[in-house]
Amino acid sequence: MKPYRILLYYKYVPIADADAYAAEHLQYCKELGVKGRILIADEGINGTLSGTVEQTERYMADMRTNPLFADLVFKIDESDSHAFKKLFVRHKQELVTLRYDRKLDPLTEGGQRLNPKQFHDYLQRDDVIILDGRSGYEYDLGHFRNAIRPDLDAFREFPAWIRDNLTEHKDKPILTYCTGGIRCEMLTAVLKNEGFQDVFQLDGGIVTYGQDPEVQGKGFDGSCYVFDERISVRINQTDEHITVGTCHHCGKSTDRYINCADDSCHHQHLCCDECETTKRGYCSTDCEQHDLEYTIPARTGAK
């Protein structure tokens, strides 16, 4: 067993005075010594954090003593070290920023949940539409075979994208998935509110699908983007695993994301080992030139 763990969790549940609870939870996490990113809203909690085995065991036990979170489901990955550099606990208006034209309740309006085996069985059908509930850059690293790539940068763009791209498929079953499940809770509620009837979501998301001992991630190609220092994790545990990401510069297969070396850009892009060296970590020649123009005067003492 590795000395650290990474916890991923969420729950839609009304939280009274969520702002005050966020401040209280921040202090608790500081004292416990965990690191990560936790969002708290009037509608619930969404978090991913890392800590030692002892710290994470304590965190899960303490959370479950709160009646609001007694049944909180944690997805657990082992790790050799912390997956985060800092602790971030913040109050937000929405757990998933949507800004829809009306308030949706994913608990009562969301699509039917499918466990990994059920989802895998649906993937074998010819009449289903498989919709990735994440951003395009996440899809580019890895996705379920034959899934639709959403051409968007933020979740709040989904309603307009659905109207422009999926209206003709209202008579077909729609399968949705995301990293841990929270985005598809809301996405399926949007789909149903937009007139889609046969709407499903992968319960627990891609992470749970990859950990299921029966399914073992079958049908997922590439790796899953995660929002911590690991950046990507393998999902398909079978010998079917393939790399689908391609280098931003040369087009070779890769599953490595790096940040542009230009501090004013930091564009995260797929980059193979060779191009990271030859391109010096920049995503474009413009960024490299900008960095040179900015740093050379500083190095030479020019005013």
N, C-alpha and C positions, 0 to 999 in steps of 0.2 A: 504493500500500500504506500502511495506517495504521501509526502508530509503536508501537502496543501490540497484544498478543494476549491472548486468554483461552483457557486450556486446560481441558478437561474430560476426565477419565479415571478408570478403575478397573480393578482386576484381582483376582479371587479367586485367591490363591496363598498357601500356608503361609509365614509369616514367623517365623523363629526369634527369640526375645527381641524381640518387637514393641515392647514398651515402650521398650527401649533404642534401637531403630531410630528410633522416633518422636522421641526427644530429639536423636539425631544428625541426623535429617532437618530438624528445626526449625532447628538451628544452620546447616546447609547453606543453607536457604532464606533465612535472615537475611543471610548473607554474600553470597548471589546478588542479593538485593534484590527478590524477588518477593513478592506479597501474595496471600492467599486462605485457603481452608479445606481442610485435608487431614486425613483420618481414617486411622489405621493400626491394624490389629487382627491377631491371630494368623492370621486367615483372608485377609488381603490389604490393599489400599490403595484409597482412594477420594478423589479430589481435584478441586478446581477452583481455578485461580489465574490471576493476571494479571501481566504484566510487559512490558518492551520486547521487540521482536522478537529482539534479541540475547540477552536474558535467557531468554526462553522456548526459543529454539533450544538454548542451553546446558543448560537444565533437561532437555529431551527427550533430548539426546545423553548427558548424564550418567546419567539414569535407565536408559537402554538399555545402559549398560556393566555394569549389575548383571544377572547371569544370571536373576534372578527376574523382571525387567521388560524383558528383551530384546525381547519382542514386544508391549510395551505400546502400545495404540492411543490416540492423542490426538485429540480433537475440537477443532478450532481455529476461533476467531472473531477477526476483526480488531476493533480498538477504538481510539478516539481518546485514551483515558487508562486508568488503572488501573480495574478493576471492583470492587476491594475497598479498604477503608480500612486494614485491618490484616492481619496474618499470624496464622493459627491452625493449629497442628499438634498433634494430640492422639491419644493411644492410647485405643482403645475396645474393649469386649468383643465387639461386633458391628459390622460396617460398616453394616448396616441393622438397626436395633433391632426385633427380632421377638419374642424371649422365647417361642418355640414350645415345645411339650411334648417335642420331641426335636431334636437337632442335625441340620440339613439341609446337604447338600453340593450347592450349585447347579450345580457343574460336571458332576456325574453324575446329579443328580435333577431338573434344571430342564427346562423345555419346549423344544421345537424352535425354533431361531432362524430368523427370516425376514428376508431383506434387504429394503430399502425397496420394490423392485418386487414381490417376493413378497407382502409385507404389503399393498400397495395392491391387488393382485389378490384377496387374501382379503377385503378390505373390500367388494368388489363382490358377494360372495355373500350370499344371504338366510338361510343356515342357521347363521351364525356369531354368537357372543356376543362383543362387543367390551368389554373391561374396562379401565378406566383404573386404572393401578397407583399413582396418586398420591393426595394428599389432596383433599378437596372444594373448597377454595379455589383449588387449582391448576386443577382442572377448570373452575371458573366463569370463569376467564380465557380458556381455550381448550382444545379437545379434538377428538378424531376424531369425525366425524359418526356419530350413532347409538350412541356409546359409553355405557356405564353409568357413572353418577356414584356413586362410593363415598361413602356418608354416614359418614365417619370423619375424625378429626383426627390420628391417628398410625398409622404402618404396622403396629404390633403389634396393631391392632384387626382386621386383615384376616382371620385365621383364623375368628374368631367371625362376622364379617360374611359370609364365604363360606358358612358353615354355615346362616346365617339367610336368605340371599338367592339362592344359586346352586345349591343341591342339586338342584333340579328340572331343571337344564340339564346334568347330567353326561353326557348322550348327544350333546351338541353340541360343535363345535370352539370353543375359547375363545382369543381373541386378546387378548394383554396388551401394554401399552406404558407407558413412563414417560419421564422427561426424558432420561436418558443411558443407560439400560439396566440399571443395577445393581439397582434395586428389583424389576424383573421377573425377573431371574435367581432371586431368592429367592421371589417371588410364584408363579412357575410351579412351583417345587419344592413350595410349600405346596399348590397346587391338585392336583398329582399325588399328593401324600401324602394328600389328602382324598378321593381316588377319581376325580378327573377324568383321562381318558385322552388326549383330543385337545387338547393344550395347546401354545400357540405364544407366542413373544415377539418383539417388534420388536428386532432386533439393532442396538445402538447408540442406541436410543431415538429420541425425537421430534427431537432435534437433528440426528442423522444423516439422518433422513427428510427434514428440511427442506433439507439440504445436497446431497441426491442430485440430480445433474443431469438424470436422466430423470424422476423422480417430482415433484420441485420442491415437495414438501409438499402435494400434492393430497389433498383429503379432510379436511384439518385446518382447523377453523374457529376463529377468534380468534387469540390469541397464546399463547406458551408461557411459563409462569412459570419464572424462573431465580433462583437463590439468590445474587445479587450486586447491585451498585448499579444495574444495568440494569432489574431486576425482570421485564421481559418482553421477548421477542424474537419477531419475525415468523417463522413457519414456512412458510405457504403462499405461495410466490413467484409464483403465477399470479394472473390477474385474478379468481379465485374467492374471494380473501381477503375475509373479513367479520369484523366485531367482534361477539362474542357476550356479552362482559361487560356487566353493567348496574350503574349507579350505586347504591350502598347506600342513598342518600337519595331520589333522584327516579326511578330506574328507567331513565334515559336510557342509551344505548349508550356504553360506555367501556372502555378496556383499561388504565386507570391505577390502580395500587394506591398508597395512601398509608398512613402510620402515623397513628393517632389522636394528636392534639396533647397529650392528657393523658398525662403521663409515667408515671402509674400504670397506664395501659391499653396504649397503643401498639398497639391492635388494627389489623391491616392489613386495609384494606377498599377495595373498588373505589369510586372517587369521580370524578365528572366535574369539569372545571375550574370551572364555575359553583358547584357545591355545595362545593368546597373553599374557595371564597371566602366564600359565605354561611354555611356551617357552621363556618367558621374552623378547618378541619382536624380537627374532632372527629367521632367516629363516632356520638355520641349526645348528647342534651341533658344526660343525667346526667353524662357525662364533662366537658362544658363547665362545668356547675355545680360539679362537684367541683374542677375546676382553679381556678375563680374563688374558691371558698371557701378553697382552699389558698394561693393567691398573693396575694390582696388584703391579708390581715393582714401578710404579709411586706413588701408594698410600702408599707404605711402605718406600719410599725414597731410594730404591735400585738403584745402578748405573749400 
